């Protein structure tokens, strides 16, 4: 058990931040999964909407310093690459 006042306060602050950060991370991952699901279904309209929402949430997580900005850029880049491949595939078929 922590003995001094500052250590107790720090533990309380860390726990609050951990809960807040885990919520942001979880929501970000959920948005990414929605994009991947739309990719499997190849539904272009929902794909574009979910992709925009996912990018916005990834950037929001990076701005709140829940994830590193390079991590956010990497996630966005990988998602964009997958989305572009599906959209180009759809154009080639038409």
C-alpha angles and dihedrals in degrees: 000000000000115000110194129060098242093052091051091049092048091052091051092048092048092052092050091050092046091055093046093047093047090054092051092046093047093050090047091053091048091054090050090051090052089056092049090050091051088050091056092049091043091220102160099195096050089039093059093046096046091044092055091047092049093050091049092051094046090052090047091053090050093049090052088051092239088128129019117264092240090052089052092048091050093050092048091047094051092047092048091051091053094045092048092051091054093045092048090047089055092050092050091055093054 
